[in-house]
Structure formats: structure tokens, C-alpha cells
Amino acid sequence: MPDEAAPLHAAVSGPLASGSCPALTLARSLAYSLESLPAIHPFDLFVAQLSSDSTEARVDAMKKMATVGEAIGTEDTLGRLIPYLTEHIAMNEKDDDDEILLILAGQLGLLVDGLVPGSQALPLLPILERLCSIEETVVRDKAVETMSKVVPLLMPGGNYDDGQPFSLLLGTAKRLAGADWFTAKVSAAGVLPPIYAFYNAHHPKGESADEARRELRILFKDLSEDDTPMVRRSAAKHLGRMVEAVAGLTQTAEDIVKSGSQPVIAEDNKRLVTFEMVPIFQALSSDEQDSVRLLAVSCAGSVGCGLAMEPGATAEVVLPVVRGGCADLSWRVRNNLAKVFSTVTGSLGFKGAQHNAKQSEVFLLFSGLLQDNEAEVRAVAVENIARMAQLGGAELFQAHIAPLLPTLADDLVMEVRSKLAQTLMDCCDTSICNTLTDEIVLEEFRPLLENFLNDEFAEVQLHILTKLSRVSHLLGQMDVVVSSILQMAKAQNWRVREAVGRLLPHLAEARGVSFFEDHLLEPWLKIMADQVADVRSACVDGMPKLLSVSGSEWIQEQILPHYMRMYEETTTYLTRITVLRSFAALAEKDGENENNLSAPLMEQIVNILLKGLKDRVANVRLISARGLGIVTISGQCDEAMMNGMVVPALTECVTTEEDIDCKYQCQLALESKC
């Protein structure tokens, strides 16, 4: 197209207001001259790129679809952009570019609920329905994901005719589920749960609403009985969400179990779950295809919550499936069940003395997974130990899980040991598990921690080191553990050295400052001078904790003289930066606790930071200015020192400093004073 024929529009606003042009390779694929591109309307440029023969240009255009929508506004998006996409992209049977369709499916989800309000988003559904029928799996999956996001945002009313969007959603579900080819049916299983939940949330009660829900349940049942294994597999994959929708749950089963709450479910919904959804669950969990069974058994938690966690119902319906899944000949089925075992256990509702036998059986099944022949099953089962300990309490933990820990700790597969190290530390986190006493931790965990710290793989060591602070109050009774930590200060892996550096202040808290002086000071100073910045930062971050443990006087007498010597004798500016950051860190809080600095210590902090402000290296001066800002914000520097030393030095630096970043940090420090 010649230049004079190019359409002209007013200057655009928003993302394209800068007038920036596409890359030359893209620009040359368009029927516009380079000079005219900044003046082209965003929608016209988008259409031109999508009409190009260049795949690169078309992909680039589709990736910018949401941006184009923002540039042209809601009205043009609904009036021009969506109709164009419907006609030329989504409904174009000849368009077989799966990459374009995949990007389109993702970009449509970005339009709602920001640019396109929920009350006006209905025109997106025909496009998504078409994408749900595409043969390419990734396109269908992305379309189902987007529809699951868009459907809950739709709002009754708006510009819809009477009965919409309910009639359109029901029609979409029927067309997908009744399609001749299996691809649409696979997508239908993923679309039915959000549509059913939408009916629950917005459709008024009545005979027509009940009939629509009944049709949706029948559609899902038909999909679960389809002759094609891929359709049944999709039904099994989305069974949990469908059960939650039928039960009227607003949270997932995992969230319900984690919160410890009891779901409140209407009797009508509970009856529907029992008589319509449970048979589907039982059929799919015993399917001849293991690819179907493995997805069905992982929905056991949702079924348990859909039955309101009533022990009588779950023992009759869910527990037999759990038994079968744990003994399934396919390791993949056992693996999938092991992943969600703690959620399933919580959904069974076996609480109280009257259900001890059933809960013991569940823990016996779990111990079987911990001893599975397949390492993958053992690894994912181990991840559930902390939550299982929380659900079952100390007694069941010691009876069924603790005896297996030494064997798992010596597992030949590193991943199993790594997961066990991680979950053992989670058992010591009160936000995850608060049922295990210190006595149990010392008795059962101490030998395992000693072995893990000497493991040949750094990953296993790090899982312990990075979370050992959770049992810092017990380190005084773990001599071998402390000894291993000190040896690891010289480890070749820098992440291990970093973890040791972060742990040393907690050791000082557990063993006392005299122990720190005798055994920890030397590794502490070596870590301070480490070649890796993150390792040095571990000591910097630990200064507030060390101060809260030891007090200002001890810091002045035992730590700062070494720091000052390092500052004066070093030949690299990086060490000076680390020392200055450590001094400034003393003015920060230790978690939520404010550290009370003595006046002499604060004076020493200010003096070293002022000295750094005159360093020949700009980076050192910048860190000093930032440190003075921290001191100012802390409010612990008295007015005489602040007005007599800090403010004049910062003011002078703002006036004379040549480095713009240093000057900016000085200005920030002065502003924090105000």
C-alpha cells in the first residue's frame, strides 16, 4: 500500500503514545512506510500485522493484543477488536497456526475484568468455545483455563438479553459435551465445574435453575462414561472441582483441610454428592486405565469435603478408594495419591477417640507409601509427614512414622533424603505442625539431623541449615549438630557457607556469647571476608540478632575491634562495604524487636559511617550514605550527634559529591531526618 493510502488517525494515547516503531523485520512485513507507523491507529496496526505473511509479525501482534485493547479502550475493544478476532481468527477454519491460537487464548483472559467489565464479557465465550475444540492440546488447555477465569467474572444483567448469560453457558456446555470429536469433550469436562459454580452463585432458585444444574451433572456423568480414555481422563482430572461445585464449596479441599474448618453443606447438595458424584468417583477410581485412576484417586479429598467430612460417609465411600489406591499395581496411581495424602486424611474427618481405629488404619496406609518400592512414591509421601503429624498428633506419629525415619534418612535416592530433611524441619515450624514436643524432636530428629549435615549432597545439608533456626532453643542439647555446623563454615559450596553464616547468631543465642567468643568468632570473621557477596551478606543480616543476644557492650568489645582492623587493613573496597553495612545493620530491628543501642556504640557507628563517606571509591561512599539514612530512621541517634555530625556531613556531600547516586542517597538520608 503506498504511503498516501495509509489510513490517518489522531495521535494515540496509552502504551503507543511514545511513537516507537516495531523492529525493522516486523515493520518491513507491513504495508506501511516506517515514517507513517507512529501515526497509525493501534487497531489498524494490529490488523495489518495479523494479516501479514510473516509468522513473526503475526505472533508479535497477538502477544500485544491486550496492550492494543488498553490503547483503543473498552468501547472499541468490544465493537471492533473482539468481532475481528471472532471472524478472522477464532472462527477461521483454515487458520491452523496453533501458536497464534495459543497466545489468543491467553490474551483473552487478560481483558477481563480490567478492560472488559464482567457484565460485557459475554462476546468472548464464542471465541473460547471455538478454541476449546482445537485439536492441539496446549491450545485447548489454555482456552479451558481462560474460560474458568472468565466465567466467574460474568455478571447477570448488563447488555445481555433475558436469560443470558445462563442460556449461553448451558448451550456452550451442551455443544462441547455433545461434539462428535473427542477434543471438544475433553475441554467440556474442564468447563462444566465453573459453569455449575456460576449457576450456584448467580442463578435464582427455581425449577429452571434446578433443571439446568441437573443437565450439567448429566453431561459430566456422560463424559465420565465415555468410550474414549482421554475423555474419561479429563473427567477424572476435573472431578474434584465438579464435586466442590455441586457441594457448593467456595474453597478447595486443600484450603479447607489446612484451615482446619468444617465445611457447611446444605442437605440437598450433600445428597447430590452422595447419589450422583460418588458413583462417578468410584467408577473412575476403578477404571481399567491407570491414567484415569491416578487422576480420580487424587480427588478423594474433594469428595471427603463434599460429604461434609462426616466420618460415617467418608469411611464408606472414600476410605475404600484410599485402600485401593495405596495397593494399586500402578506406581503412578500410588504416586498421585501420595501427593495429596494429607489432604485426603484431613477430609475423612476421623477425629476423636471414637475414630481412633480408622485414623490408625489411615496412618498404616501412609506408612506403606513411605516404604514403597518406587523412590518417586517415597519422595512425595515424605513431603506429607509434617501435615500428617499435625493431623494425627504425637501418638500416631511415634507409632507409625517415627520408626521409619532412620530407614528413610539412609535412603539410597538423594531426592528422598532431601525431601525428608525438608519435612523434618517443617515439623519444627509451629505454623505447620505444633503437635510434636521438644522431647520428641530431640529423641527422634537429633540423630537424623546429625546424619543430614554430613550428607554428601549440599541440597540435603541446605534443607537443614536454612531452617535450623526453628530449633535454635534446642541447639544447646545438640553437640554433634553444632560441631558439624562449625566444620561446614569451610564448605566448598558457597550456599552452605551462607547458611552457616545466617545460623551462627542463633548458635550464640543457644550456647551463650562465651561459646561464640571461643568457637564461633573465627568462622564468623572468615565468612565476613568471603569471596562471595551473598555469604558476606549473611553476616551483615545477622548483626541485629547478634546484638539482641549479646548487648551493646559485648559488641563493642569483642566484634567491632575486629571489624575496624578489617576496614583499615583491607586492600579491597568490597570488604570496606561489608564492614560499613554491618555497622549500619546494628541500627535495624531484630525481626519485630527494637534493639537498644548504647550511646557509645551509636557514636562508633556514626564515626565509621562518616569516615566511609569520604572514601575514594564511590560505591563505599554510597553505602555510607545509605547507612546514615538507616541510623536516621532508627531514631536512636541523639539530636546533638545528629545535628552536630550527621546532618553537616550529609549536607556537604550533597553539595560537593560528584557521583549522582551518592548524592541521591545523601538527599534521601537528609529527607528521612525531616
N, C-alpha and C positions, 0 to 999 in steps of 0.2 A: 504494500500500500504506500503511495507517495506521501511525503510529509504533509502537503496541504490537505490531504484527505483524512488525516488523523483527527479523531473527534477531540474537541477542545472543551475543557471544563474549568470551573473556578478552582483556585488553589485549594488543595485538600488540607485537612487538619488531622491531628492524631499521629499515628505511627509513621505515616508517609509524608508528614509536613516538612521534613528535612530536605526533601527533594533528592534523596540518594537514589542512585541507579542500581539495577541488578548487576551481577557480574557480567563481563563482556560476553562470555559464552552464552549466557541466558539472553542478554539484550539482543544479540545478533539473531536469535531464533524468533524474534518478534517482528511484526510488520510495522514497526515504528522506528524512526530515527532515534539515535541516542540523545539528541538535543531535545526531542519532544517528550521523552519519558517522564520527566518530573511533572509535567502539566497534565498527564493523562489521569483520568478518574480511576481510583483504585479498582472499582469493579471491572472497568473496561480492560485494565492491565491484567487482572486476574483471568478474564475470559480469553484474552489474547494468549497468555501463557498456556492455559489449558488446551487451547486449540492448536498449539504448536506441534510440529512433528518431533520435536526434541523431548525425549523422555525426561532428561534432566530438568528442562524447563517446566514440564507438567508436574513433576514431583515437587519441585520448589514452590510452585504456585499452590498446590494442595496443602503443603505444610504451612503456608501463610493464610489459609482460609479464615481462621478465627481472627487474625490480625486485620484482614480485609473487612470482615464483619464489623470490627470495632471502628474502622475508619469510615465506613459508609453509614453506620448507625442501625438501630433496630428496624426502622421502617423499611429501608432499602434491603436489609438482610432478609426480611420476611417477604418483601414484594418482588425482589429481583434475584438475590443470591440463592435462596432455597429453591424457588421454581427452576432456576437454571440448573442447579445440581440434580434436581429430580428428573428433569427432561434429558439432559445431556450426559450425565454421569451414571447415576444410580439405576435409571430405567433403560439405559442403553444396552441392549442385549449383546451388541457387537463389541463392547468395551471389555476386553479381557485382561486389562492391566491390573493385576491384583495389588500391586504396590500402591497405586493410586486409590483403590477402594479401601485398602487397609488404613491409609492416612485419613481418608474421608471419614471412616467410622470413628476414628479417634478425635478428629477435629469437631465433629458434630456434638460430642459430649462437652466440649469447651464453650459452646454457645449458650448452653442452659446452665445455670439460671441467672447468669450475669447479663449478657447481651440480650438474649431472648427470654422474656419472663415465662414462668411456668404456664401461665394462662394462655400463652400464644405459641407454645412449643409443639402443638399437635401436628403441624405440617412436616415435622422431622420424622414422624413414625413411618410413613410410607417408604422413605429412603432407607431407614434402618431395617424395615421388613424385607426389602429387596436385598440388602447386604447380608441378612441372616440366611438367605437362600443360596449365597455364593458357594461354589464348590470348594474354594480354598479355605482350609480350616482356620488359619490365623485371622482371616477377614471375618468369618462368622463369629469367632470368639470375641473379637474386638467389638463387633456390632451388638452382640448379646450383652457385653459389659457396658456399652454405652446406653443401650435400652434400659438396662437395670438401673442406671444412674438417672436417666431422663424420666422414666415412668413415675417414680415417687414425687418428682417435682411438678408434674402436671397438676393443674388445678381445675376443678369443675367451674363452669361459667366462662367468663372471658368472651372471646369471639366465637365460641362453639355453638353449634345448633343444639336443639333439645336432645338429650340422651348422650351427647358426646361429653367427654372422651370415652365413656364406658362402652358404647357400641363399637367404636373403632378399635379399642383394645381387645374386646372379645372377638371381633372379626379377625384381627391380626393373629390372635392365638389360634383360632379355628383354621385359618388358611395355612399357617405354618405346620400345625399338628396334622392336618389332613392332606398335606402335599404328597405327590406321587414319589418324589425322590427323598432319600433319607437325610440329605443335608439340611433341609428345612426342619425336619422333625427333630434333629439333633439340637438345633437352635431353639425350637419350641420348648423343650424341657427347661432351658435356662430362662426363658421369657415368662413362663407361667407363674413362678413364685412372686416376682414383683407386681405382676398384674393382679394376682389374687390379693396381695397385701394392699394394693391401691384400692381395690373394691372394699376391703375391710375398713380402710381409713376414710374413704370419701363417699361411698355409695350409701344412701339411706337404707335402713332396714325395710324389708318388704318382700313380697313374693317374687318380684322380678329380680331383685338382688340375690336372693337365695337360689333362684334358678340359675343365674349366671355363675355363681360360685360352684354350684353342682356341676355345671357343664365344664368348668375349668378343672375340677377334680377328676371328672371322667376322662378328659383329654390327657391328663397326666397319667392316669391309670392305663389308658390305651398305649401310651408311649412306653410305659414300663413293661408292657407285654408284647412289644413289637418284635417281629421276627429277626430284625437286624440287630446284631450285638452292639453296634455303635450307638443306636438309638437307646437301647436299654442302658448302655454305659452312661450316656448323657443324663438319663432319668435318675440313675443311681448317684451321679455326681451332684445333682441339684435336689436330691430328695430331702436333705436336711433343711434347706431353705424353704422347700414346699411345706414340710411338716411345721416349721416355725410360722409360716404364713397362715396355714389352716388353724393352728392353735391360737393365732392372734398375738404371738410374741413380738415384742418390739426390740428385743436384744437377741444376739446369737447365743447358742448353748454355752459356748466357751465363756462369754462375758457373764452369763448368769451364774455359772459354777464358780468363776473367780470372785464374783461379788458375794457369794455365799447366801444369796437371797432365794426365796421360794417363789417360783412363778405362780401368778394367779391367773387361772384359765377358766373361762366360762364352761359350764357343764355341756352346752351344745357343742362347743369347739372340741372339748375333750372326747366327746362321743364320736365326732367325726374323725379325730385322730385314731381312736381305738378301732373303729369298724371300717374305715376306708384307707387310712395311711399305713397302719400297722401291717395289714396283709401285703401291701406293696413292699414294705421294708423287709418282711420275712421272705417274700419271693425273690427279691433281688439279692438278698444276702445269701441265698442258697442257689444262685444261678449257676449254670454249668460253666460259664466263662469266668475265669478268675479276675479278668479285667473289670467285670461288673461287680463281683463280690467285694473286691478290695475297696471300691468306692462306696458300696452300700454299708459295709460294717463301720466305716468312718463316720456315718450319720447316726450312729447309735446314741450319741449324746443329745442330738436334737430330738430324737424320738423320746428319750427319757424326760427331757424338759417339756416336750409336748404332752406327756402324760402327767404333768404337774409334779414330777419326781415322787409320785406315790409308790412306796416300796412294793405294795402288793401287785400293782400293774407292771412295774418295771421288772420285777422278779419273774413274772410270767412271760413277758414279751421281749425285753432287752437282754436279760441275763443269758438266756439260751443262745442268742446270736453271739454274745461275747464269748461264751464257751466254745462255740463252733469256730469262731474266728481265731481264737488262740490255738486251736488244734488243726487249723486248716493246712492241707498239704502244700498249698502255695505259700512260699515265704513272703510274697508281695502282699498277700492278704494280712498275714500276721504283722508285717511291717506297717501297713496303713493303720491297723488297729492299735499298734503300739504307740504311734504318733499322737493319738488322741485319747490314750487310755485314762489319763487323769480326768479329762472332761467327761468321759463316759462314766467313770466311777462316781464322780460328783453328781451326775444326772440320775443315778439309780436311787438316791435318797435313802441309803441304808445308814441311818443314824439312830443312836440309842442302843441300850443293852438288848432290846428285843430283836435287833437285826445283826447282832454280832456274828452269828454263824454265816449269814450271807456275805457280810463285809469280809470276813476271813477267807471265804471262798474266792472273792474278787482279788484279794491280795495274793492268794495262792496262784491264781491265774497269771497275775502280774509277775510273780517270781518265776513262772515258767517262761515268760517272754525275756526276762533278764538272763535266762540260761539257754536261750535259743541257739540252735546250731549256726544260724546265719549272723555274721557280725553286724550287718546293717540293722537287723531287728534288735539286737542287743544295744546298739548305739542309740537308736531312737527311744527304746524303752527306758534306758538310763536317764534320759532327759526329763522323764516324768517323776523321778524319785522324790524331789523336793515337794511337789504338789501332792503326791501320794502320801508322804509323811504328814502333810498338813491335814489331809482328808481323813487319814486313818488314826493319827495320833501316835504317841511314842510306843505304845504297847505293840501295835501291829507292825510298826516299823522294825522294832527289835526282833519280833518273831519271824517275819518273812523277808525283810530286805537286808537288815544288818549282816546276817550270816553269809550273804552272797557278795558283800562288798570287797573282801580280800581277793576273791577269785576274779572279780571284775577289774580290780586295780592291777592285777597281773596279766590282764588280757593281752594276747599277742598282737591284737589290732590296735594301733595307736589311737584311732578315732574313738574307740570305746573308752580308753583311758582318759582321753581329752574330755569327752562328754561327762564322764564320771567326776573328774576334777572340778568341772564347772558346776555340776549339780550339787556336789557336796558343799561348795561354798554358798550356793543358793539356799541350802538347808540351814545355813547360819544367818541368813538375811531374814529378819523378823517380818519384813513386808511380804515375804513369800511363804515362810514357814516359821511358826512360833511355838511349835509343839515339842521340839527337842531341847532338853535341858543341857546345861553346861557339862554335867556329868556324862551324858550320853555322847556329846561331842568329843570330850576328852577320851572316853573309852573306845568309841568306835572310829572316830575320824583321825585321831592323832597319829596312829601308825601309817594310815593311808597318806596323810599329808607329808610325812617324812619320806615315803617312797616316791611320791609325785614330784617333790622338789629335787630328787636325784634322777628323774626320768631322763632318758637320752634325747627326748624331743622337747624343744623350747616351748612349743604350744601348750604342752601339758603343764610345764612349770609356770607359764604365764597365767593360766587359769587360776592357779593357787595364789601366786604372788599379787596379782592385781586386786584380789578380793580378800586377802588375808587380814586386812584391817577390820573386817567384820568380827573377827575373834581376837582382836588385839588385847582384850582384857584377860584372855587365857594364855597369851604367849609366855607369861611368867612360869607356866607349868609345861612348856614345850621346849625343853633344852635342845633336843636334836633338831627341831624345826628351826630354831634361832641360829644354831650352828650352820645349818645348810644355807640359810639366808646370807650369812656373812661370807661364806665361800662363793656364793653366786654374785657378789659385788664385782668379781673379776671375770664374769662370764663373757664369752666372745660375742654372744648375741646382745646387741645394744638395747633391745626391748626388755630383756631380762634385767640388765643393769638399771634401766629406767624404773622398772617395777620395784627393784630393791631400794632405790633412792626414795621412792614415794612411801615405802614401808618403814624406813628407819625411824622417823618421828614417832610412829606408833609403837615401835620397839622401845623407844625411850620412855614412852608413857607406861608400858607394861613392866619394864625392868628397872626403871628409875634413871635419873641423869648420871649417876655414878657409873652405871653399866655403859651408858653412852660414851662417857669420857674414856673408859678403859678399853672398850671393844668396838664402838661404832664410829668414833670420831675420825679415825684414819680412813675407813671406807667412804665416809661422808665427804671428806675433803677430796678424795680421789674422784668421786662421782662429780663433785663440783668442777673439777678440771677436765672432765671427759671430753673427748673429741666430738661427740655427737650432741647437738644443741638440745634435743628433747631429753637426753639424760641429765644435762646440767639444769634444765628447767624443772626436773623432778625435785631437786634440792631447793630451788627458788620457791616452788609451790609449797614445800614442806616447812618453810620458815615460820609461818603463823602458828602451825601446830606445835613446832618445837618450842616456840616462845610461850605458848599457853601451858606446856608441860613443865618447862624449866624456870620461867620467870626472867625478868629483865636483867637482874644482876648476873645470873649464870651465863646468859647470852653474851653479856659484855666481857666477862672474864674468860670464858672458855671458847667462844666461837669467833667473835669479832676480831681478836688479835690475829688469828689465822687468816681471816678474810683480808684484813689490812695488809698483811705480808704478801698475800697473793696479788693484791692490787698493785703494790709497789714494785714487786719483783717480776711481774709477768712481762713478756715481750709481745703478747698478742692482745688486741683490743677486745677480743671475744671474752677473755677471762675478766677484764675490767667491767664489761657489760653484765656478766653473770653476777659479779660481786655487787654492783650497783642495784641490780634487780632484787638481789637477796636482802639488801638493806631496806629498800623500799617496801618489800613484801612484809616486813615486820610491822608496818603501819596498817596492814589489811586485817580483816576479820578471819578468825579460825572458824569456818562454817558460819554459824549464826552468832557465835560468841565474840564479843569485842575484847581485844587484847589491851590491857592497861600497860602502856609504856611508861617507864620512869623518865623523869626529866633528863638525867644524864644520857640515857640511851637515845632519846629523841634528839638530843643535841649532837650526838655522834652520827646519827643517821643523816641529819641535815648537813653536817660538815662534809661528809664524804660525797653527798649528792651535789653540794655546791662545788666541790673540787672537780667532780666529773663534768660539771657544766663548763669548765674551762679546758677540757681535754682537746687535744689536737685533732681527734677523729670525730667527725660529725655524728656518727652512729652512737658514740658514747655520750655526747652532749644531749642527743635526743632522748636517750634512756634516762639520763639525769633529770631532764625537764619533766619527763613523764613521771618519774619517781617523786619529784617535788609536788606534782599535782596530786599524787596519791596521799602524800603527807598532809597536804592542804585539806583534802576532802575528809581525811580521818578525823580532823578537829582536835587532835591530841597535841598539836604544837602550840605552845602558849603565844599570846599576842606579841610579847616583846621580841621573841625569836622570829616570829613570822614577819613583823613589820621592820625589824632591825636587820635581818639577814636574808630571808627568803624573797620577800617582795622586791627589795632593791636589786638583787641578783637577777631575778626574772625580768624586771623592767629593763635593766641594762642589756640583757641578752636579746630582748625584743628589738632594741634599738640598734645593736651592733652586729647581731648574728647574721651571717651571710647565707647560711643554709635555710631554705624556706621551710623545710619540715621541722627543723629545730625551733625556728621562730614560731611556728604554729603551735607546737607543744608548749612553749613558754606562755603563749597567749591563753591557751586552754587552762594552764595552771593558775594564771592570774585571774581568769574569769571564775574558776572554782572558788577562789578566795572571796569573791563578791557574792 
